[in-house]
Amino acid sequence: MSGTFKGSKGKKSNFMRKTSKKPQTSKTLSRIVTLVLGLGFAGSTLAIAFSSVFSPNNSRASNSGNTDNAPSVEEQIQLQVSGYEKVLEREPKNVTALEGLAQLYLQTGDPRQAIPTLEKLVEYYPEQEQYSGILEIIKQQEANQSAPEPPTQPDKAKETN
């Protein structure tokens, strides 16, 4: 009887060993599956990204299709200006619209138009010293451009001839 008991005890022991290995193998298997699926997802995402970046057909088609209907640079700037002006009609102190409008005027090469917008920024946001600094620089530039140049004196050599 003791031999049978030992055998059954040995079986329990073997059973315990097998069950204790199952959680480790299932964790390992789970990790492998997760790794494979993660790599597959990352690989497919990268493949799609690279194919769209390096595909010459898509970029040419989108560029050539939009050239007929695309607004010119001047039209785009005018659309942006009108957009900012519409925002300012509803929210006259909107700092984003005021800054954007001033930047557009400065970028288009007509800083005279930016002066009223910058004056509003200085008035509404006096704690922002950069607005008053930019306004002062622009006013100085405008004063220098509008000031008449001193007349040049003719050369004395030309007078004697």
KACOR-V914276 format. One record per residue. N is the residue number from 1. PSI is psi in whole degrees, -180 to 180 (* if undefined). OMEGA is omega in degrees with one decimal (999 if undefined). D_CENTER is the distance of its C-alpha to the mean C-alpha in whole Angstrom. Layout:
n=N psi=PSI omega=OMEGA d_center=D_CENTER
n=N psi=PSI omega=OMEGA d_center=D_CENTER
This chain:
n=1 psi=-38 omega=-180.0 d_center=82
n=2 psi=-31 omega=177.1 d_center=80
n=3 psi=-37 omega=178.8 d_center=79
n=4 psi=-39 omega=179.8 d_center=77
n=5 psi=-40 omega=178.4 d_center=76
n=6 psi=-39 omega=179.3 d_center=74
n=7 psi=-44 omega=179.8 d_center=73
n=8 psi=-33 omega=177.0 d_center=71
n=9 psi=-38 omega=177.0 d_center=70
n=10 psi=-36 omega=178.4 d_center=69
n=11 psi=-41 omega=177.7 d_center=67
n=12 psi=-39 omega=-179.5 d_center=65
n=13 psi=-44 omega=176.8 d_center=64
n=14 psi=-38 omega=179.1 d_center=63
n=15 psi=-41 omega=179.3 d_center=61
n=16 psi=-36 omega=178.3 d_center=59
n=17 psi=-41 omega=-179.6 d_center=58
n=18 psi=-43 omega=-179.7 d_center=57
n=19 psi=-32 omega=178.4 d_center=55
n=20 psi=-25 omega=177.5 d_center=53
n=21 psi=-27 omega=-178.0 d_center=52
n=22 psi=-47 omega=178.7 d_center=50
n=23 psi=-37 omega=178.7 d_center=48
n=24 psi=-43 omega=179.5 d_center=47
n=25 psi=-35 omega=178.6 d_center=47
n=26 psi=-36 omega=175.7 d_center=45
n=27 psi=-43 omega=179.6 d_center=42
n=28 psi=-45 omega=179.1 d_center=42
n=29 psi=-41 omega=178.5 d_center=42
n=30 psi=-41 omega=178.7 d_center=39
n=31 psi=-40 omega=179.7 d_center=37
n=32 psi=-45 omega=179.8 d_center=38
n=33 psi=-43 omega=179.1 d_center=37
n=34 psi=-42 omega=178.9 d_center=34
n=35 psi=-45 omega=-179.6 d_center=33
n=36 psi=-45 omega=179.5 d_center=34
n=37 psi=-40 omega=178.1 d_center=32
n=38 psi=-44 omega=177.5 d_center=29
n=39 psi=-38 omega=177.7 d_center=29
n=40 psi=-43 omega=178.7 d_center=29
n=41 psi=-48 omega=-179.8 d_center=26
n=42 psi=-42 omega=179.6 d_center=24
n=43 psi=-43 omega=180.0 d_center=26
n=44 psi=-37 omega=177.7 d_center=25
n=45 psi=-45 omega=178.1 d_center=22
n=46 psi=-38 omega=179.3 d_center=21
n=47 psi=-42 omega=178.9 d_center=24
n=48 psi=-43 omega=-179.2 d_center=22
n=49 psi=-46 omega=-179.2 d_center=19
n=50 psi=-36 omega=-179.4 d_center=21
n=51 psi=-35 omega=178.7 d_center=23
n=52 psi=-32 omega=-179.9 d_center=20
n=53 psi=-44 omega=-172.9 d_center=18
n=54 psi=8 omega=179.3 d_center=22
n=55 psi=111 omega=-178.1 d_center=23
n=56 psi=-25 omega=-176.8 d_center=24
n=57 psi=-42 omega=-177.7 d_center=26
n=58 psi=-43 omega=-177.8 d_center=23
n=59 psi=-37 omega=178.3 d_center=20
n=60 psi=-40 omega=-179.0 d_center=23
n=61 psi=-43 omega=-179.2 d_center=24
n=62 psi=-37 omega=179.2 d_center=21
n=63 psi=-44 omega=-177.7 d_center=21
n=64 psi=-29 omega=-179.8 d_center=25
n=65 psi=-28 omega=-175.5 d_center=25
n=66 psi=-7 omega=-175.2 d_center=22
n=67 psi=-31 omega=-178.7 d_center=24
n=68 psi=-37 omega=-175.2 d_center=27
n=69 psi=-7 omega=-176.6 d_center=25
n=70 psi=132 omega=178.0 d_center=22
n=71 psi=152 omega=178.5 d_center=22
n=72 psi=172 omega=-179.4 d_center=22
n=73 psi=-42 omega=179.5 d_center=20
n=74 psi=-40 omega=178.7 d_center=23
n=75 psi=-39 omega=177.8 d_center=22
n=76 psi=-43 omega=178.9 d_center=19
n=77 psi=-43 omega=179.3 d_center=19
n=78 psi=-38 omega=176.7 d_center=22
n=79 psi=-41 omega=178.3 d_center=20
n=80 psi=-43 omega=179.0 d_center=18
n=81 psi=-47 omega=-179.4 d_center=20
n=82 psi=-33 omega=176.7 d_center=22
n=83 psi=-45 omega=177.8 d_center=20
n=84 psi=-39 omega=179.9 d_center=19
n=85 psi=-37 omega=177.1 d_center=23
n=86 psi=-40 omega=177.7 d_center=24
n=87 psi=-42 omega=-178.2 d_center=22
n=88 psi=-24 omega=174.5 d_center=24
n=89 psi=-38 omega=-180.0 d_center=27
n=90 psi=-39 omega=-177.0 d_center=26
n=91 psi=86 omega=-174.6 d_center=25
n=92 psi=-22 omega=-178.4 d_center=26
n=93 psi=17 omega=-179.5 d_center=25
n=94 psi=112 omega=-173.7 d_center=21
n=95 psi=-36 omega=-179.6 d_center=19
n=96 psi=-44 omega=-179.5 d_center=16
n=97 psi=-40 omega=179.2 d_center=18
n=98 psi=-45 omega=178.8 d_center=20
n=99 psi=-44 omega=-179.5 d_center=18
n=100 psi=-42 omega=179.3 d_center=16
n=101 psi=-43 omega=178.5 d_center=19
n=102 psi=-42 omega=178.6 d_center=20
n=103 psi=-42 omega=178.9 d_center=17
n=104 psi=-44 omega=179.5 d_center=18
n=105 psi=-40 omega=179.6 d_center=22
n=106 psi=-37 omega=-179.4 d_center=21
n=107 psi=-28 omega=-179.1 d_center=19
n=108 psi=-5 omega=176.2 d_center=22
n=109 psi=12 omega=177.1 d_center=25
n=110 psi=79 omega=-176.7 d_center=27
n=111 psi=-18 omega=178.1 d_center=26
n=112 psi=-36 omega=179.2 d_center=29
n=113 psi=-26 omega=-178.2 d_center=27
n=114 psi=-20 omega=-174.6 d_center=25
n=115 psi=-49 omega=-180.0 d_center=28
n=116 psi=-36 omega=179.2 d_center=29
n=117 psi=-43 omega=177.6 d_center=25
n=118 psi=-35 omega=176.8 d_center=25
n=119 psi=-38 omega=176.1 d_center=29
n=120 psi=-41 omega=178.3 d_center=27
n=121 psi=-43 omega=178.7 d_center=25
n=122 psi=-40 omega=-179.2 d_center=27
n=123 psi=-46 omega=-176.0 d_center=30
n=124 psi=-31 omega=-174.9 d_center=28
n=125 psi=68 omega=-177.3 d_center=26
n=126 psi=-22 omega=179.7 d_center=29
n=127 psi=-18 omega=177.9 d_center=27
n=128 psi=95 omega=-174.3 d_center=24
n=129 psi=-22 omega=-178.6 d_center=26
n=130 psi=-30 omega=179.0 d_center=23
n=131 psi=-46 omega=179.9 d_center=24
n=132 psi=-33 omega=177.6 d_center=28
n=133 psi=-45 omega=179.0 d_center=27
n=134 psi=-43 omega=179.7 d_center=25
n=135 psi=-42 omega=179.8 d_center=27
n=136 psi=-42 omega=179.3 d_center=30
n=137 psi=-44 omega=-178.9 d_center=29
n=138 psi=-42 omega=178.7 d_center=28
n=139 psi=-38 omega=177.0 d_center=32
n=140 psi=-43 omega=178.5 d_center=33
n=141 psi=-41 omega=178.5 d_center=32
n=142 psi=-39 omega=179.0 d_center=33
n=143 psi=-39 omega=178.7 d_center=37
n=144 psi=-36 omega=-179.4 d_center=37
n=145 psi=-35 omega=-177.1 d_center=36
n=146 psi=-15 omega=178.6 d_center=39
n=147 psi=134 omega=179.8 d_center=41
n=148 psi=143 omega=178.3 d_center=44
n=149 psi=144 omega=179.4 d_center=45
n=150 psi=144 omega=-179.2 d_center=48
n=151 psi=142 omega=179.2 d_center=51
n=152 psi=142 omega=178.4 d_center=51
n=153 psi=136 omega=179.0 d_center=55
n=154 psi=149 omega=178.6 d_center=57
n=155 psi=145 omega=179.6 d_center=58
n=156 psi=-28 omega=179.7 d_center=62
n=157 psi=-35 omega=-178.6 d_center=62
n=158 psi=-33 omega=-179.1 d_center=62
n=159 psi=-35 omega=-176.6 d_center=64
n=160 psi=-22 omega=-177.9 d_center=67
n=161 psi=* omega=999 d_center=67
